[in-house]
């Protein structure tokens, strides 16, 4: 199962934010090499997208924990706009 966490920011993401996202993904990933972070401009904001594989489990059992951990990792970002969590089979 692939988890996708998207964080929207008002400024271009820096290396520190990439590291924060990788650290958060490490908590859930079953293959550290599967963690991919992509950043790009989307409309009038920047998007930081983290994809990682994880053990297949019922999504409702992990979505809140993933959301919480990534939200905590981005808590000190003064340019934070939004966060979302989705899954790809």
C-alpha positions, 0 to 999 in steps of 0.5 A: 500500500502506498501512502501519500501525504501532501502539505501545502505551503505559502513558500518554497519548501527547503531542505529542512522541510524535506528532512522533516517529511522523510523523518515522519515517513520513516515511522510508517514505511516498510521500505525506507527506499520507497520514500519519495518527496516531491515539491512543486508549485501548484496554483498560488502555493507550493506543494510538498508531497511525500509518498511511501510504501507501508504494510497493508492495513485498514486505512482507518487504522492508520490515517489519523496517526499518519496525519498527526505525525506529519502535522506534528512534523510541520507544526513549526512552519510559519508558511503552513497552509494545509495537509492531506493524507491519501492512499494508493493501492 
